[in-house]
C-alpha cells in the first residue's frame, strides 16, 4: 500500500510534470459490539488497519433499529477523560445527562458535544415515549495535550449550517467544510459532515488535502472514490485529495454519508474503556478515582441507573500507540 501521508509535491523532469497518484483507499467494514443491555453498534474505529482519522479516534454506527415497545438506548452513568463525545441522530431521541447538571434531549439534525477534559460522567437514555426507530452515530475526538486537562464542558446545537450544491445537501456538524464552519467548539483542525444524496445523485465533495479523510455510509448505498459501499462501512481515503467523487446507487433510495477528516493527530494515545490518556499510570489513576467516587467525575443526577463499574485492568501494561497503531515508548 502506498503511503497516504507522503509529500504531494510533483516531480519535474525537464518540462514534463509527473502526475502524482491519489492516495490508496482502505475499506474498514467494522464489527458488532453490544452497548449497554439493549443496543448493538457497529464499531468502525479504532481498527487494526486504522486507529484514527485526524483526531477522530472512535466511531460507532447504530441502527436503524426498531425500538417500538422496547427501552431503546439505556447507557448508565459512566466516566470519560481526554476526549470529546459527538452524538448525531438520524432517527430517534436520546436524553443526555451529565455531572455538570446538563439534561438535554437530542433529536435528528441536532448536535450534542461533550468535552470531557480532565474528567466528566454522563448517561444516555431513550425517554419512555421515544420514537419507534433509532439510528445515529456516537463518535469521539481525541483532545490534544493543551486541551485534555481542561474543565469539562457541554454544548447543544439545535441548528447547524447546511450547504446545497447540485445533488448534495451537506450539513457541517463539526469543523469547517467549503468555507462554512460549525458553531461547535473543537480543539484540532478537523471536519465532520453529513452528506445526503437522492437516488442516483452524484457529487464531488471538496476535501482538505492536508487532512486524513474517510467516508462512512449510514444508509442507502454509494460508490465513493470508485469503491462500492454498503451501510455501516467506512472508507479511509488517506491524505492528499482535494476532492472525492460520491455517487448514490440507482436503487437504494436516499443515501446518507458522513465525512470524517482532520490533520493527522501526532500525539500517541492510550485508549482503554472510556478513558483517553497518554500513559498506563494515567488510566489506572482515572479508573481508581471513578471506582471510589472521586469528585473528579462528579455525579449524574436524574438517572435511575447505578453508575457502570469499570472493568478489571488487564494484567499487562497498557502501551501508548500512534495513529498507525504502532507502540510508542
C-alpha positions in Angstrom: 0.0 0.0 0.0 1.3 3.5 -0.9 1.9 5.9 2.0 -1.1 8.3 2.1 0.9 10.8 4.1 3.7 11.2 1.6 4.6 14.6 0.2 2.2 15.5 -2.6 4.7 17.7 -4.5 5.0 16.9 -8.2 8.3 15.8 -9.6 9.5 17.8 -12.5 11.7 16.3 -15.3 12.7 18.9 -17.8 9.5 20.5 -19.0 7.3 17.5 -18.1 5.4 17.2 -14.8 5.0 13.7 -13.3 1.4 13.1 -12.2 1.1 12.1 -8.5 -1.4 9.3 -8.0 -4.2 9.7 -5.4 -3.7 8.0 -2.1 -4.8 4.4 -1.9 -8.1 3.9 0.0 -8.7 1.2 2.7 -12.2 -0.3 3.3 -13.0 -0.8 7.0 -16.1 -2.9 7.4 -16.4 -2.7 11.2 -17.8 -5.3 13.7 -20.8 -5.5 16.0 -20.4 -4.6 19.7 -23.1 -4.7 22.4 -23.5 -1.3 24.1 -25.5 -1.5 27.3 -28.3 -4.0 27.6 -30.4 -3.1 24.6 -28.2 -1.6 21.9 -25.7 -3.1 19.5 -23.4 -0.8 17.5 -21.1 -1.3 14.5 -17.7 -0.2 15.6 -15.7 1.4 12.8 -12.8 3.0 14.7 -10.4 2.0 16.1 -9.4 -1.0 14.0 -6.1 -2.6 13.5 -5.6 -1.3 9.9 -6.6 2.3 11.0 -6.9 3.6 14.5 -7.7 7.3 13.8 -8.8 9.7 11.1 -7.3 13.0 12.2 -8.4 13.5 15.8 -11.4 11.2 15.3 -10.5 8.2 17.4 -13.8 6.3 17.9 -16.8 5.7 15.7 -19.9 3.7 16.5 -22.8 3.5 14.0 -26.1 2.2 15.4 -29.4 1.3 13.7 -31.6 1.8 12.1 -33.2 -0.3 14.9 -36.9 -0.9 15.6 -37.3 0.1 19.2 -41.1 0.4 19.3 -42.2 -1.1 22.6 -38.5 -1.6 23.7 -36.3 0.5 26.0 -34.1 1.8 23.2 -30.7 3.1 24.3 -30.1 2.8 28.1 -26.5 3.6 28.9 -26.0 4.2 32.7 -23.6 6.9 34.1 -20.0 6.3 33.1 -16.8 8.4 33.0 -14.7 10.0 30.3 -11.3 11.7 30.2 -9.2 13.3 27.4 -11.8 13.4 24.6 -15.0 15.0 23.2 -18.1 12.9 22.5 -20.2 13.7 19.5 -23.8 12.4 19.2 -25.6 12.7 15.8 -29.0 11.2 15.2 -30.9 10.4 12.0 -33.9 8.9 13.8 -34.9 8.7 17.4 -34.3 10.6 20.6 -31.8 10.4 23.4 -31.7 12.2 26.7 -28.2 13.3 27.8 -27.4 13.9 31.4 -24.0 14.7 32.9 -22.2 15.6 36.1 -22.2 19.3 35.1 -26.0 19.3 35.6 -26.9 19.2 31.9 -30.2 17.5 31.0 -30.5 17.8 27.2 -32.6 15.7 24.8 -31.3 15.4 21.3 -33.3 14.7 18.1 -32.4 14.3 14.5 -30.4 17.2 12.9 -29.1 18.4 16.3 -25.7 18.1 17.9 -24.6 17.1 21.4 -20.9 17.8 22.0 -19.5 16.9 25.4 -15.9 17.8 26.3 -14.5 15.6 29.0 -11.3 17.4 29.7 -9.8 16.2 33.0 -13.0 14.3 33.8 -16.8 14.0 33.4 -19.6 11.5 33.8 -22.7 11.2 31.7 -25.7 8.9 30.8 -27.5 8.4 27.6 -31.1 7.1 27.6 -34.0 6.9 25.3 -37.0 8.6 27.0 -40.1 6.4 27.8 -42.1 7.8 24.9 -39.3 7.6 22.3 -39.8 7.3 18.6 -40.1 3.8 17.1 -36.8 3.8 15.2 -33.3 4.7 16.4 -30.4 5.5 14.0 -27.3 7.5 14.5 -23.6 7.9 15.3 -21.5 8.2 18.5 -18.0 9.5 17.9 -15.0 10.5 20.0 -12.5 13.2 19.2 -9.1 12.9 21.0 -8.1 16.1 22.8 -4.6 17.4 22.2 -2.2 18.0 25.1 -3.1 21.7 25.5 -6.8 20.9 26.0 -7.1 17.5 27.6 -6.5 18.7 31.2 -9.1 21.5 30.9 -12.5 21.8 32.5 -15.4 19.7 31.3 -18.0 21.4 29.0 -21.3 20.5 27.3 -22.8 22.1 24.2 -26.1 21.6 22.4 -26.6 23.0 18.9 -30.2 22.8 17.7 -29.3 24.1 14.2 -26.2 23.6 12.1 -25.0 25.2 8.8 -26.1 23.5 5.6 -24.7 23.7 2.1 -26.7 22.8 -1.0 -24.5 22.0 -4.1 -26.0 20.2 -7.1 -27.5 16.9 -5.9 -25.9 17.1 -2.4 -27.2 18.6 0.8 -24.3 18.9 3.3 -24.6 19.6 7.0 -21.4 20.7 8.7 -21.5 19.1 12.1 -18.0 19.9 13.3 -15.1 21.9 12.0 -15.2 23.5 8.6 -16.1 22.5 5.0 -16.5 24.5 1.9 -15.9 27.8 3.7 -18.7 27.0 6.2 -17.9 26.4 9.9 -19.9 24.6 12.6 -20.5 26.5 15.8 -19.3 23.5 17.8 -16.0 24.2 19.7 -13.3 21.7 18.7 -9.5 21.7 19.5 -8.0 20.3 16.3 -8.3 21.2 12.6 -11.0 18.7 11.5 -14.3 18.2 9.8 -17.4 16.1 10.4 -20.2 16.5 7.9 -23.4 14.7 6.8 -23.9 14.3 3.1 -27.4 13.5 1.6 -27.8 12.4 -2.0 -31.1 11.4 -3.8 -31.4 8.2 -5.7 -28.7 8.2 -8.4 -27.3 11.5 -7.1 -23.7 12.5 -7.8 -21.4 15.0 -6.1 -17.7 15.9 -5.9 -17.1 16.5 -2.3 -14.3 19.1 -1.5 -11.6 17.9 0.8 -8.6 19.5 2.5 -5.5 17.7 1.1 -3.7 18.3 4.4 -6.3 16.2 6.2 -6.7 12.5 6.5 -10.3 11.8 5.3 -12.8 8.9 5.4 -16.4 8.4 4.3 -19.0 6.4 6.3 -22.2 5.1 4.7 -25.1 5.4 7.1 -28.0 4.4 4.8 -28.6 3.7 1.2 -25.6 2.6 -0.9 -22.9 4.6 -2.7 -19.7 4.4 -4.8 -17.0 6.6 -3.2 -13.7 7.1 -5.0 -14.6 4.1 -7.2 -15.4 1.8 -4.3 -18.9 0.4 -3.8 -20.0 0.8 -0.1 -22.9 -0.7 1.8 -24.4 0.8 5.1 -22.1 0.5 8.1 -18.8 0.6 6.2 -16.0 3.2 6.4 -13.7 4.0 3.5 -10.4 5.6 4.6 -9.1 7.9 1.9 -5.7 8.9 3.2 -4.3 12.4 2.6 -3.5 14.4 -0.5 -7.0 14.5 -2.1 -8.6 17.9 -2.9 -12.0 16.2 -3.6 -13.7 12.8 -3.8 -16.5 11.6 -6.1 -19.6 10.2 -4.4 -22.4 8.5 -6.4 -25.6 7.2 -4.8 -27.0 3.9 -6.1 -29.9 4.0 -8.5 -32.0 1.6 -6.5 -31.2 2.4 -2.8 -33.4 5.5 -2.2 -31.9 8.4 -0.4 -28.2 7.8 0.5 -26.8 9.3 3.7 -23.0 9.6 4.1 -20.8 11.0 6.9 -17.4 12.6 6.1 -14.7 12.5 8.8 -11.4 14.3 8.3 -8.7 16.1 10.1 -5.0 16.9 10.4 -3.0 13.8 11.4 -3.1 13.5 15.2 0.6 13.1 16.1 0.3 12.5 19.9 0.4 8.8 20.9 -2.6 7.7 22.9 -3.6 5.1 25.5 -7.2 4.3 25.0 -8.9 1.9 27.5 -12.6 1.6 28.3 -13.9 5.2 28.4 -10.6 6.9 29.0 -8.1 8.5 26.6 -4.7 9.3 28.1 -1.0 9.1 27.4 0.3 6.6 29.9 -0.7 3.4 31.7 -0.5 5.2 35.0 -3.0 7.9 33.9 -5.5 5.2 33.0 -5.0 3.4 36.3 -5.5 6.6 38.2 -8.7 7.5 36.3 -10.1 4.0 36.9 -9.4 4.1 40.6 -10.9 7.6 41.0 -14.0 6.5 39.2 -14.5 3.4 41.3 -14.1 5.2 44.6 -16.5 8.1 43.5 -13.9 10.8 43.4 -15.2 14.3 42.8 -13.1 14.4 39.6 -16.1 12.8 37.7 -18.9 14.2 39.8 -22.5 12.7 40.0 -25.1 12.4 37.2 -28.4 13.5 38.7 -31.8 12.4 37.3 -30.7 9.0 36.1 -32.2 6.0 37.9 -29.4 3.6 36.8 -26.4 2.8 39.0 -23.1 4.0 37.6 -21.3 1.5 35.5 -18.3 -0.2 37.2 -15.0 -0.1 35.4 -13.6 -3.4 34.0 -10.7 -5.0 35.7 -7.4 -3.7 34.5 -5.5 -6.0 32.1 -2.6 -8.0 33.6 -0.2 -6.4 31.0 0.9 -2.8 30.9 -1.1 -0.6 28.5 1.0 0.8 25.7 0.7 4.2 24.0 0.1 3.8 20.3 0.5 6.3 17.5 -2.2 6.9 14.8 -0.9 3.9 12.8 -1.3 1.6 15.7 2.5 1.3 16.4 3.6 1.0 20.0 5.4 4.1 21.2 7.8 4.1 24.2 
